[in-house]
């Protein structure tokens, strides 16, 4: 033993005269290999020679940066000159052989010398080398190291905690291994099994280690490996998951895991169950239902066995099957996950789940069946015992019939759903025929109009009449008609301001008192405070200089060494304000009454740190940008009838006239309902094509749409033409253009709930135009090829309701108010439901944490 241990030392120079480095390395490796062979029979001598110490020092040298003069030997897999991997491999092999004896003296001796930390360093070293270039030698080194750690940490909580500090972070990459490598033949399969064994021995049972592994998404990685359905991996991974389920966080992670094609953990476990039953030869029909209610889960091997009486201390075939099959582990996992409200399951999965749920009952029935057969083989039971055995047998059969009945019911429900889906599909197919006829008819009309000069001339005349009659005849003001071609005709905000630039400055700190070490008071702060019934216009009128300066801090004095803080300056601003700096970057937001934003911080008072001199307060120029907060925002092109609609559904009195850009500033109104419910509606100035690029002050109008809960698009049924210089747009094209403008300004606007109001139904040909528009809205894809590509949005708005109205006659106004109320209430209910679910989840999480602490 001492002679062999002589070679377990750092090899820097050849040990013998006239020996080459390669020859000495060969001798050294053979000596260590012999040591590995004799260690199991010379453990006492091994310990007396302090071999563990020598090996740990030798392995530390192997991963060190010391110069090495060996030439390398391909027989030992060294990989070339200057490489210590062969020495490391043989040194670890000695440790593997000695720890595999499970001798407490050897293991304690190793751990007392810091073997766990050193082995983790070796594992990290080998893993880094593998990233550069993988080889069989490096894979063996990592597998041996993991095995040694598994033996040392098994059943010892202190060692597991020591391992968990660094070991879990090293273990995680092994479970992220590319599945293709398992078939490479280099030894990745063995390495993965060693890593799983190490996880079992070194982490499970240590709560801190388990929590850290779960936080690193370890459960997700194990389920990803389980989804590969490798036979040699499934059993051990399921066993690890069963052990991990003692930690309440495990079931939560298993519930939210999603594999390929959105597969859930429950679906994966059921698939593994079915595959296992197929391999074991369990009888099932094509739907996965029970065939033999007397032996519902018996394997083909169990059915072939003859009745052989065995001693009481020997397990029967039914009990042996539990340890060898994965079904018991899958049943244990479902006991933790639960059998109800499992997502992602098909009808066939529910049929199989009914069997899994009764697995333990069926297994008890199998055991009693074997006991009954053994008794009848050797004895003739008395009448009372025979009655009891029959009763037990009937209980098992009754459970089998119950499960079969449940499976039949599940299949029946699935069949009914299938029939309903087929009927729905048939109705959809039937509905497409009239739509195709309408499309063909529309196409024939287009061909007629474009091919026949007289028909084209007539269509042009009708179009001109519709444009002239499109304006509402109510509240038409006498006076000159304002042309939209006037260059200076722009939106002005004489009574409405939505942007205000102000200067803010925090107060200067007070002077310190050097003689007594007094500290000056801090300067006051400037705060913006959100308050209802406040406007930017009132701020501008009250503070024409638009300067807000906080008070100066009090100086330190003999009477008050600590000066008082300067008076804060509070500026009341309206709700919906965004605070921007001079670069346009948003630095604050005030949406609810009472919310506060620190605009400028006061300077520090004089103290020892500032040589008792005060500091000046923060100063800057900021923009107060207002975005209206309303329940519903009216969106449409000019002269679509938005202002008329607002005046009909609320008490607002916006300006109404028969020309474009009548509304030059946003107007707010409230719809009053019989139950005193109020819904605010914002009438926004009309958009034009290119509003998303700020054409026609589009940004000033579109920004107000951002904070409305829902959109109400108002469209003229006769179409829209801004002026004789612009192109005429049909109602369908108008809807597409409005959607496009909203989408280009901000994509989130298209996801808002939306209603569509088709206005001016009192005009001639309105009904025919409405029928055509409804056909186009039902199947917009069939008509998109008829419009310009630039007009087509990426995502079309999904309208909850389409309501034809006339603000002139009042047609459809009450129906529109009802639809608005219904849509707002449904949205509020969804928001409340999401809030309740979130609060419930928080309560459950806090409850679990309290249980964990207790």
C-alpha positions in Angstrom: 0.0 0.0 0.0 2.8 2.6 0.8 4.6 1.6 -2.4 1.5 2.2 -4.5 0.7 5.5 -2.6 4.2 6.7 -3.5 3.0 7.5 -7.0 -0.1 9.4 -5.8 1.6 12.7 -5.8 2.0 15.7 -8.1 4.2 14.7 -11.1 6.6 17.5 -12.0 9.8 15.8 -13.1 10.6 12.2 -14.1 11.1 10.2 -10.9 13.9 7.9 -12.2 17.2 8.5 -13.9 17.1 8.2 -17.7 13.2 7.7 -17.7 11.2 9.9 -20.0 8.2 11.8 -18.8 5.9 9.5 -20.8 7.4 6.4 -19.3 7.0 7.7 -15.7 3.4 8.8 -16.4 2.7 5.3 -17.7 4.1 3.8 -14.5 2.2 6.2 -12.3 -1.1 5.5 -14.0 -0.6 1.7 -13.7 0.2 2.1 -10.0 -3.0 4.1 -9.3 -5.0 1.5 -11.3 -3.6 -1.3 -9.1 -4.4 0.8 -6.0 -8.1 1.0 -7.1 -8.2 -2.8 -7.4 -6.7 -3.6 -4.0 -8.4 -0.9 -2.0 -11.7 -2.8 -1.3 -9.8 -5.6 0.6 -7.3 -3.3 2.4 -9.5 -0.5 3.8 -7.8 -0.4 7.2 -4.3 -0.2 5.7 -5.7 2.4 3.3 -6.9 4.6 6.2 -3.7 4.1 8.3 -1.6 5.4 5.4 -3.8 8.6 5.1 -4.6 7.7 1.5 -7.7 10.0 1.4 -5.5 13.0 2.2 -3.0 12.0 -0.5 -5.7 11.5 -3.1 -7.4 14.8 -2.4 -4.1 16.7 -2.7 -3.4 14.8 -5.9 -6.8 15.7 -7.3 -6.3 19.3 -6.3 -3.0 19.3 -8.3 -4.9 17.8 -11.3 -7.2 20.8 -11.6 -4.4 23.3 -10.8 -2.4 25.5 -13.1 1.0 24.0 -12.2 3.3 23.1 -15.1 3.1 19.4 -16.1 5.8 17.6 -18.1 3.9 14.4 -19.1 3.6 13.6 -22.7 0.2 12.1 -22.6 -0.9 8.6 -23.6 -3.7 7.8 -25.9 -4.3 4.4 -24.2 -5.4 6.2 -21.1 -7.3 8.9 -23.0 -5.1 11.8 -21.8 -5.7 13.8 -25.0 -2.2 15.1 -25.5 0.9 16.7 -24.0 0.5 18.6 -20.7 -2.8 17.1 -19.8 -3.7 15.8 -16.3 -7.1 14.3 -17.2 -5.8 10.7 -17.0 -4.4 11.2 -13.5 -7.7 12.7 -12.5 -9.7 9.9 -14.0 -7.7 7.2 -12.1 -7.6 9.1 -8.9 -11.4 9.5 -8.9 -11.7 5.8 -9.8 -9.9 4.9 -6.5 -12.3 7.2 -4.6 -15.3 5.6 -6.3 -14.2 2.1 -5.4 -13.5 3.0 -1.8 -16.7 5.0 -1.1 -18.8 2.2 -2.8 -18.0 0.1 0.2 -20.3 2.4 2.2 -17.8 2.4 5.1 -18.6 5.2 7.6 -15.0 5.6 8.7 -13.9 6.2 5.1 -16.7 8.6 4.3 -16.4 10.6 7.5 -12.6 10.9 6.9 -13.2 12.3 3.4 -15.9 14.8 4.5 -13.8 16.0 7.4 -11.1 17.0 4.9 -13.5 19.0 2.7 -14.0 16.4 0.0 -17.4 17.7 -0.9 -16.2 21.2 -1.8 -13.2 19.8 -3.6 -15.3 17.3 -5.6 -17.6 20.2 -6.6 -14.6 22.1 -7.9 -13.6 19.1 -10.0 -17.1 18.8 -11.4 -17.1 22.4 -12.3 -13.6 22.1 -13.9 -14.7 19.0 -16.0 -18.0 20.7 -17.0 -16.1 23.8 -18.3 -13.6 21.5 -20.2 -16.6 19.7 -21.8 -18.0 23.0 -23.1 -14.7 23.5 -25.0 -14.6 19.9 -26.3 -16.5 16.9 -25.2 -14.8 13.5 -24.8 -15.6 10.1 -23.2 -12.9 10.8 -20.6 -14.5 14.0 -19.4 -18.0 12.3 -19.3 -16.5 9.5 -17.1 -14.9 12.0 -14.8 -18.1 13.8 -14.3 -20.1 10.6 -13.8 -17.6 9.3 -11.2 -17.6 12.6 -9.3 -21.4 12.6 -9.2 -21.5 9.0 -7.9 -18.9 9.8 -5.1 -21.0 12.9 -4.0 -24.2 10.8 -4.0 -22.6 8.2 -1.6 -21.1 10.9 0.7 -24.3 13.0 1.0 -26.8 10.1 1.2 -28.8 10.3 4.5 -26.8 13.1 6.0 -28.6 16.5 6.2 -25.5 18.6 7.0 -23.7 17.2 4.0 -26.7 17.9 1.8 -26.8 21.5 2.9 -23.1 21.8 2.2 -23.7 20.4 -1.3 -26.7 22.6 -2.0 -24.7 25.8 -1.6 -22.9 25.3 -5.0 -23.9 21.9 -6.2 -27.4 22.7 -7.4 -26.2 25.4 -9.8 -23.7 22.8 -11.2 -26.4 20.1 -11.5 -28.9 22.2 -13.4 -27.0 22.2 -16.8 -27.0 18.4 -16.8 -30.8 18.4 -16.9 -30.7 20.9 -19.9 -28.7 18.4 -21.9 -29.6 18.1 -25.6 -31.8 14.9 -25.9 -29.9 14.0 -29.1 -26.7 13.4 -27.1 -28.4 10.5 -25.2 -27.9 8.5 -28.4 -24.4 9.6 -29.2 -22.7 6.5 -27.5 -20.2 8.7 -25.7 -21.7 8.2 -22.2 -24.2 11.1 -21.9 -26.9 8.6 -20.8 -24.8 7.3 -17.9 -23.9 11.0 -17.0 -27.6 12.0 -16.9 -28.5 8.9 -14.7 -25.6 9.9 -12.4 -26.9 13.4 -12.2 -30.4 12.2 -11.3 -29.0 9.9 -8.7 -27.0 12.8 -7.2 -30.2 14.9 -7.1 -32.0 12.1 -5.3 -29.2 11.6 -2.7 -27.8 15.1 -2.3 -30.9 17.4 -2.5 -34.1 15.6 -1.6 -34.6 15.8 2.2 -32.9 19.2 2.5 -35.6 21.9 2.5 -33.3 24.7 1.6 -31.8 22.7 -1.3 -35.2 21.6 -2.5 -36.5 25.3 -2.5 -33.4 26.4 -4.4 -33.7 23.7 -7.0 -37.4 24.5 -7.5 -36.6 28.3 -7.8 -34.1 27.3 -10.6 -37.0 25.8 -12.5 -35.7 22.3 -11.7 -39.2 20.8 -11.7 -39.8 22.1 -15.3 -36.5 20.5 -16.4 -37.4 17.2 -14.9 -40.8 17.3 -16.6 -39.0 18.2 -19.9 -36.9 15.0 -19.5 -39.9 13.0 -18.6 -41.6 14.2 -21.8 -38.9 12.3 -23.8 -40.5 9.1 -22.5 -37.2 7.3 -22.3 -37.9 4.0 -20.5 -34.7 4.0 -18.4 -35.3 7.6 -17.2 -39.0 7.6 -16.5 -38.9 5.4 -13.4 -36.2 7.4 -11.6 -37.6 10.8 -12.6 -41.1 9.9 -11.4 -39.6 8.6 -8.1 -37.8 12.0 -7.7 -41.0 13.9 -8.4 -42.9 11.8 -5.8 -40.2 12.7 -3.2 -40.3 16.4 -4.2 -44.1 16.5 -3.8 -43.6 16.7 0.0 -42.6 20.3 -0.8 -45.9 22.3 -1.6 -44.2 24.4 -4.2 -43.7 21.3 -6.4 -47.3 20.7 -7.2 -47.7 24.4 -8.2 -44.8 24.2 -10.6 -46.2 20.9 -12.0 -49.6 22.5 -12.6 -48.2 25.5 -14.6 -45.7 23.5 -16.7 -46.4 23.3 -20.4 -44.5 21.1 -22.8 -44.6 20.9 -26.6 -48.0 21.8 -28.1 -49.1 23.2 -24.8 -49.0 19.7 -23.1 -49.8 19.7 -19.4 -48.2 17.6 -16.7 -51.5 15.7 -16.1 -51.7 14.8 -19.8 -48.1 13.6 -19.8 -48.6 11.4 -16.8 -51.7 9.8 -18.4 -49.8 9.1 -21.6 -47.0 7.4 -19.6 -49.7 5.3 -17.8 -51.2 4.2 -21.1 -47.8 3.3 -22.6 -46.9 1.4 -19.4 -50.2 -0.6 -19.6 -49.6 -1.3 -23.3 -46.1 -2.7 -22.5 -47.4 -4.8 -19.6 -50.3 -6.2 -21.7 -53.2 -4.8 -19.6 -56.5 -5.4 -21.4 -58.1 -2.2 -22.7 -60.5 -1.5 -25.6 -59.9 1.0 -28.3 -61.3 3.8 -26.1 -59.0 2.9 -23.1 -62.0 1.4 -21.1 -61.8 -1.5 -18.7 -62.4 -4.9 -20.4 -62.2 -7.3 -17.4 -63.9 -5.9 -14.3 -62.6 -8.7 -12.2 -59.0 -7.9 -13.0 -59.1 -4.3 -14.3 -55.4 -3.6 -13.9 -53.8 -7.1 -14.1 -50.8 -7.5 -16.4 -50.4 -10.3 -18.9 -47.6 -11.7 -16.6 -50.0 -11.8 -13.6 -52.7 -13.5 -15.6 -50.3 -16.3 -16.8 -49.0 -17.1 -13.3 -50.3 -20.2 -11.5 -51.5 -20.2 -7.9 -48.4 -20.8 -5.8 -48.8 -20.5 -2.0 -46.0 -18.3 -0.6 -44.9 -17.6 3.0 -46.5 -14.6 4.7 -43.2 -12.6 4.6 -42.9 -13.0 0.8 -44.6 -10.4 -1.5 -47.2 -11.7 -4.0 -47.1 -10.9 -7.7 -49.6 -8.0 -7.2 -47.3 -6.4 -4.6 -44.1 -7.0 -6.7 -45.7 -5.3 -9.6 -46.0 -2.0 -7.6 -42.3 -1.8 -7.1 -41.4 -2.7 -10.7 -44.1 -0.6 -12.6 -44.3 3.2 -12.8 -48.1 3.1 -12.3 -47.9 3.4 -8.5 -45.7 6.5 -8.9 -48.1 8.1 -11.3 -50.9 7.4 -8.9 -49.0 9.1 -6.1 -48.4 12.2 -8.2 -52.0 12.5 -9.1 -52.9 12.2 -5.4 -50.8 15.4 -4.9 -52.1 17.2 -8.1 -55.7 16.1 -7.5 -58.1 14.4 -9.9 -60.4 17.4 -10.7 -60.1 20.6 -12.7 -57.0 19.3 -14.6 -56.3 21.4 -17.7 -55.4 20.1 -21.2 -57.1 16.6 -21.0 -58.9 14.9 -23.9 -61.9 12.6 -23.6 -59.6 9.6 -23.7 -57.5 11.1 -20.9 -60.6 11.3 -18.7 -61.4 7.7 -19.4 -57.9 6.7 -18.3 -58.0 9.1 -15.3 -61.1 7.2 -14.0 -58.9 4.1 -13.8 -56.0 5.9 -12.2 -58.2 7.4 -9.5 -59.2 3.9 -8.4 -55.8 2.3 -8.7 -55.3 1.6 -5.0 -58.8 0.0 -4.8 -58.1 -2.2 -7.7 -54.7 -3.2 -6.3 -56.3 -4.1 -2.9 -58.8 -6.2 -4.9 -55.9 -8.0 -6.7 -54.2 -8.8 -3.3 -57.5 -10.3 -1.9 -58.0 -12.3 -5.1 -54.5 -13.8 -4.7 -55.2 -14.6 -1.0 -58.5 -16.2 -1.9 -56.9 -18.4 -4.6 -54.1 -19.5 -2.2 -56.6 -20.4 0.5 -58.8 -22.4 -1.9 -55.7 -24.2 -3.2 -54.6 -25.6 0.2 -57.8 -25.4 2.3 -61.5 -25.6 2.2 -62.6 -22.4 3.9 -65.5 -22.5 6.4 -68.9 -21.1 5.3 -68.4 -17.7 7.1 -65.0 -17.2 5.6 -66.2 -18.1 2.2 -69.0 -15.6 2.4 -66.6 -12.9 3.5 -64.2 -13.7 0.6 -67.1 -13.5 -1.9 -68.3 -10.2 -0.4 -64.8 -8.7 -0.8 -64.6 -10.0 -4.4 -68.0 -8.4 -5.1 -66.8 -5.0 -3.7 -63.9 -5.0 -6.2 -66.2 -5.9 -9.1 -68.7 -3.2 -8.0 -65.9 -0.6 -8.1 -65.0 -1.9 -11.6 -68.6 -1.5 -12.8 -68.7 2.0 -11.3 -65.6 3.1 -13.2 -66.9 1.5 -16.5 -70.2 3.4 -16.1 -68.3 6.6 -15.5 -66.2 6.0 -18.6 -69.3 5.3 -20.7 -70.8 8.6 -19.5 -67.7 10.5 -20.5 -67.7 9.0 -24.0 -71.4 9.7 -24.4 -70.8 13.4 -23.5 -67.9 13.5 -26.0 -70.1 12.0 -28.7 -72.8 14.6 -28.1 -70.3 17.4 -28.3 -69.0 16.0 -31.5 -72.5 15.9 -33.0 -73.1 19.6 -32.0 -69.8 20.6 -33.6 -70.7 18.9 -36.8 -74.1 20.6 -36.8 -72.5 23.9 -36.3 -70.0 23.3 -39.1 -72.9 22.3 -41.4 -74.8 25.5 -40.6 -71.6 27.5 -41.3 -71.3 25.7 -44.7 -74.9 26.5 -45.4 -74.4 30.1 -44.5 -71.6 30.6 -46.9 -73.8 29.9 -50.0 -75.9 33.1 -49.7 -72.7 35.0 -49.0 -71.1 33.7 -52.1 -74.2 34.6 -54.1 -74.0 38.2 -52.7 -70.3 38.4 -53.6 -71.1 37.2 -57.2 -74.0 39.7 -57.5 -71.7 42.5 -56.2 -69.1 41.5 -58.7 -71.6 41.5 -61.5 -72.8 45.0 -60.5 -69.2 46.2 -60.5 -68.6 44.7 -64.0 -71.8 46.3 -65.2 -70.9 49.7 -63.9 -67.4 49.7 -65.2 -68.3 48.2 -68.6 -71.5 50.3 -69.4 -70.9 54.0 -69.8 -74.5 54.9 -69.0 -74.5 52.8 -65.8 -71.2 54.4 -64.7 -72.6 57.9 -65.4 -75.8 57.1 -63.4 -73.7 55.7 -60.4 -71.6 58.9 -60.4 -74.8 61.1 -60.3 -76.2 59.0 -57.4 -72.9 59.3 -55.5 -72.9 63.1 -55.9 -76.5 63.3 -54.6 -75.6 61.1 -51.6 -72.6 63.3 -50.7 -74.8 66.5 -50.9 -77.5 65.0 -48.7 -75.1 63.4 -46.2 -75.2 66.3 -43.7 -77.8 66.3 -41.0 -80.6 68.9 -41.6 -81.1 69.5 -37.9 -79.5 72.6 -36.2 -78.1 73.9 -39.5 -76.8 77.4 -38.9 -77.5 80.2 -41.3 -74.4 81.9 -42.7 -71.5 81.3 -44.9 -70.3 77.8 -45.5 -66.7 77.4 -44.2 -64.5 75.7 -46.8 -62.1 73.0 -45.6 -59.5 74.2 -48.2 -58.6 77.3 -46.2 -54.9 76.9 -45.1 -55.3 78.7 -41.8 -58.3 76.6 -40.7 -56.7 74.7 -37.8 -57.8 73.4 -34.4 -57.5 76.1 -31.7 -57.9 75.6 -28.0 -59.3 78.9 -26.8 -61.3 77.2 -24.0 -59.5 73.9 -23.7 -55.8 73.3 -22.9 -54.3 69.8 -22.9 -50.6 70.8 -22.6 -48.9 73.2 -20.2 -45.2 74.0 -19.8 -44.2 75.0 -16.2 -41.1 75.8 -14.3 -40.6 74.1 -10.9 -37.9 74.6 -8.3 -37.3 73.1 -4.8 -36.6 75.4 -1.9 -33.0 76.1 -0.9 -31.8 74.6 2.4 -31.2 76.7 5.5 -27.8 77.8 6.8 -26.0 75.6 9.3 -24.5 76.8 12.6 -20.8 76.0 12.6 -20.0 77.0 16.2 -22.5 74.5 17.7 -22.7 72.0 14.8 -26.3 73.0 14.0 -28.0 71.8 10.8 -30.1 74.0 8.6 -33.6 72.9 7.6 -34.2 71.2 4.3 -35.8 73.2 1.5 -39.5 72.5 0.7 -40.6 70.2 -2.2 -42.8 71.0 -5.2 -45.6 68.4 -5.5 -48.2 67.9 -8.2 -51.5 66.6 -6.6 -54.3 65.2 -8.7 -57.7 66.7 -7.9 -61.1 66.5 -9.6 -62.7 69.6 -11.2 -59.3 71.1 -12.0 -58.2 72.1 -15.5 -54.9 73.2 -17.0 -56.7 76.4 -18.1 -57.4 77.3 -14.4 -53.8 76.7 -13.5 -52.7 79.0 -16.3 -55.1 81.7 -15.3 -54.2 81.4 -11.6 -50.4 81.3 -12.2 -49.8 83.3 -15.3 -46.0 83.2 -14.7 -46.2 79.3 -14.6 -43.5 79.2 -12.0 -43.7 77.1 -8.8 -41.1 77.6 -6.1 -41.1 75.9 -2.7 -40.1 77.6 0.6 -36.6 78.0 1.9 -35.5 75.9 4.9 -35.0 77.6 8.3 -31.5 78.5 9.4 -30.0 76.8 12.3 -29.8 78.9 15.5 -29.0 78.7 19.2 -32.7 78.3 19.9 -33.2 75.6 17.2 -30.0 73.8 16.1 -32.1 71.8 13.7 -33.8 74.2 11.3 -37.4 73.5 10.2 -38.1 72.3 6.7 -39.2 74.8 4.1 -42.9 75.0 3.1 -43.9 72.5 0.4 -45.5 73.9 -2.8 -48.6 71.8 -3.9 -49.9 72.4 -7.4 -53.4 70.9 -8.0 -53.6 69.3 -11.5 -56.5 67.5 -13.3 -56.8 63.7 -13.4 -55.2 62.0 -16.4 -52.0 64.1 -16.4 -48.7 62.8 -17.7 -45.6 64.7 -16.5 -42.9 64.9 -19.2 -39.4 66.4 -19.1 -38.1 68.8 -21.8 -36.9 65.8 -23.9 -40.5 64.4 -24.0 -39.7 61.5 -21.6 -42.5 60.6 -19.2 -41.4 60.9 -15.6 -44.7 60.7 -13.8 -48.4 60.0 -14.2 -51.5 61.1 -12.1 -54.7 59.2 -12.8 -56.6 59.1 -9.6 -57.7 61.8 -7.2 -55.2 62.3 -4.4 -52.2 60.8 -6.2 -49.0 62.9 -5.8 -45.8 63.3 -7.8 -42.6 64.9 -6.6 -41.8 67.4 -9.3 -38.8 69.1 -7.6 -36.9 68.1 -4.4 -35.8 70.7 -1.9 -32.1 71.2 -1.2 -30.3 69.9 1.9 -29.7 72.2 4.8 -26.2 73.3 5.8 -24.3 70.7 7.8 -20.8 69.4 8.5 -20.9 67.5 5.2 -21.5 70.7 3.2 -19.3 72.9 5.4 -22.5 74.3 6.9 -23.5 75.9 3.6 -27.0 75.2 2.2 -27.7 73.4 -1.1 -30.0 74.7 -3.8 -33.2 72.8 -4.6 -33.8 70.8 -7.8 -35.0 72.9 -10.7 -36.4 72.0 -14.1 -39.0 72.7 -16.7 -41.7 70.1 -17.2 -44.8 69.6 -19.4 -48.2 68.7 -18.0 -49.8 66.6 -20.8 -53.5 65.9 -20.3 -55.3 62.8 -21.7 -59.0 62.8 -21.1 -60.3 59.9 -19.0 -63.7 58.7 -20.2 -65.6 55.5 -20.4 -66.3 55.8 -24.1 -64.5 57.7 -26.9 -66.3 58.7 -30.1 -64.0 58.1 -33.1 -64.7 59.0 -36.7 -64.0 61.2 -39.6 -65.2 64.8 -39.7 -68.9 65.4 -40.2 -69.8 61.8 -39.3 -72.3 63.1 -36.7 -70.3 62.6 -33.5 -71.3 65.9 -32.0 -74.9 65.3 -32.9 -74.8 61.9 -31.3 -73.2 63.3 -28.1 -76.0 65.9 -27.9 -78.7 63.1 -28.3 -77.3 60.7 -25.7 -76.2 63.2 -23.1 -76.8 66.8 -21.8 -73.7 68.1 -23.6 -74.2 71.0 -26.1 -71.3 70.7 -28.6 -71.3 73.0 -31.7 -73.1 71.3 -34.6 -72.9 72.4 -38.3 -73.0 71.0 -41.8 -69.3 71.2 -42.5 -66.1 69.4 -41.5 -64.1 70.2 -38.4 -67.1 71.6 -36.5 -65.6 70.1 -33.3 -62.3 71.7 -32.8 -61.8 70.7 -29.1 -62.7 67.6 -27.1 -66.1 67.6 -25.5 -67.2 65.5 -22.5 -70.8 64.4 -21.8 -72.5 61.9 -19.5 -75.2 59.4 -20.3 -77.7 59.3 -17.5 -79.7 56.1 -16.9 -82.9 55.4 -14.9 -80.9 53.7 -12.1 -78.7 56.8 -11.8 -75.8 55.1 -13.5 -73.6 57.6 -15.3 -71.3 56.8 -18.3 -68.9 59.5 -19.5 -68.5 59.9 -23.3 -65.7 62.0 -25.0 -66.4 63.5 -28.4 -63.0 63.8 -30.0 -62.3 66.1 -33.0 -62.6 64.3 -36.4 -59.6 62.5 -37.7 -58.2 62.6 -41.3 -56.1 60.2 -43.2 -52.5 60.4 -41.9 -53.6 61.4 -38.4 -51.1 58.8 -37.0 -48.3 60.8 -38.4 -49.7 64.0 -36.7 -51.4 65.2 -39.9 -54.1 67.6 -39.0 -52.9 67.7 -35.4 -53.7 64.0 -35.2 -51.5 63.3 -32.1 -53.4 65.9 -30.1 -56.7 64.1 -30.9 -55.5 60.5 -30.8 -53.8 60.7 -27.4 -57.2 61.2 -25.8 -58.3 57.8 -27.1 -55.6 56.1 -25.1 -57.4 56.4 -21.8 -60.9 55.7 -22.8 -62.1 52.2 -21.7 -64.0 51.5 -25.0 -64.3 53.0 -28.5 -67.5 53.9 -30.3 -66.8 54.3 -34.0 -69.3 56.7 -35.8 -69.5 56.1 -39.5 -71.5 57.9 -42.2 -73.5 55.2 -44.1 -73.2 57.2 -47.3 -69.4 57.4 -47.1 -66.9 60.2 -46.6 -65.1 62.8 -48.7 -63.2 65.6 -47.0 -63.1 67.9 -50.1 -63.3 67.7 -53.8 -59.5 67.3 -53.9 -59.6 64.1 -51.8 -60.8 60.6 -52.7 -64.3 59.4 -51.8 -64.4 56.6 -49.3 -67.3 54.1 -48.7 -68.6 53.2 -45.3 -66.6 50.0 -45.4 -63.4 51.8 -46.5 -64.0 54.4 -43.7 -64.0 51.7 -41.0 -60.8 50.2 -42.4 -59.1 53.6 -42.5 -60.1 54.5 -39.0 -58.8 51.1 -37.8 -55.6 51.7 -39.7 -55.0 55.1 -38.2 -55.6 53.8 -34.6 -53.3 50.8 -35.2 -50.5 53.0 -36.7 -50.7 55.4 -33.8 -50.6 52.7 -31.1 -51.3 49.0 -31.6 -53.0 48.6 -28.2 -55.9 50.8 -29.3 -57.2 48.1 -31.7 -57.5 45.7 -28.7 -59.9 47.9 -26.9 -63.6 46.8 -26.8 -65.4 48.6 -29.6 -69.0 49.4 -30.8 -69.9 50.6 -34.3 -72.7 53.2 -34.9 -73.8 53.5 -38.5 -75.2 57.1 -38.7 -77.5 59.0 -41.1 -79.9 56.1 -41.7 -82.5 58.7 -42.7 -80.8 59.3 -46.1 -82.0 57.8 -49.4 -80.5 54.4 -50.2 -79.3 54.1 -46.6 -81.0 50.6 -46.2 -79.3 49.2 -49.4 -76.0 50.6 -48.3 -76.4 49.1 -44.8 -77.2 45.6 -46.2 -74.1 45.8 -48.4 -72.0 47.0 -45.4 -73.2 44.3 -43.1 -72.3 41.7 -45.7 -68.8 43.2 -45.9 -68.4 43.3 -42.1 -69.4 39.6 -41.7 -66.7 38.4 -44.1 -64.2 41.3 -44.6 -61.6 39.0 -46.0 -63.7 38.4 -49.1 -63.7 42.2 -50.0 -60.2 43.3 -49.0 -58.9 42.7 -52.5 -61.3 45.5 -53.8 -59.6 48.2 -51.6 -56.1 49.7 -51.7 -53.4 47.7 -49.9 -52.4 50.8 -47.8 -55.9 50.9 -46.3 -55.9 47.4 -44.9 -55.0 47.1 -41.2 -53.0 44.2 -39.8 -55.7 43.5 -37.2 -59.3 44.4 -37.7 -61.5 45.8 -34.9 -63.9 43.2 -33.4 -67.2 45.1 -32.9 -69.4 43.8 -30.0 -72.4 45.4 -31.6 -73.3 47.2 -34.9 -76.2 49.7 -34.4 -77.8 51.6 -37.2 -78.8 55.1 -36.0 -80.0 58.5 -37.2 -79.3 61.5 -35.0 -81.8 63.5 -37.2 -84.8 61.3 -36.5 -83.6 59.6 -33.3 -83.7 56.1 -34.7 -81.6 53.6 -32.8 -80.5 56.1 -30.1 -82.0 54.2 -27.2 -80.7 50.9 -28.5 -77.3 52.4 -28.7 -77.4 53.7 -25.1 -78.5 50.2 -24.0 -75.6 48.6 -25.9 -73.1 51.0 -24.4 -74.4 50.2 -20.9 -74.2 46.5 -21.5 -70.7 46.6 -22.9 -69.4 48.8 -20.0 -71.0 46.5 -17.4 -69.5 43.4 -19.0 -66.1 44.9 -19.1 -66.4 46.0 -15.4 -67.5 42.5 -14.5 -64.4 41.0 -16.2 -62.1 43.4 -14.5 -63.7 42.6 -11.1 -63.4 38.8 -11.8 -59.7 39.1 -12.7 -59.2 41.2 -9.5 -61.0 38.5 -7.4 -58.9 35.7 -8.9 -55.7 37.7 -8.3 -56.7 38.3 -4.6 -57.7 34.6 -4.2 -54.3 33.5 -5.6 -52.5 35.9 -3.2 -54.5 34.5 -0.3 -53.7 30.9 -1.3 -50.0 31.8 -1.7 -49.8 33.5 1.7 -51.7 30.6 3.3 -49.2 28.1 1.9 -46.3 30.2 3.1 -47.8 30.3 6.6 -48.3 26.6 6.6 -44.7 26.1 5.5 -43.4 28.4 8.3 -45.5 26.5 10.9 
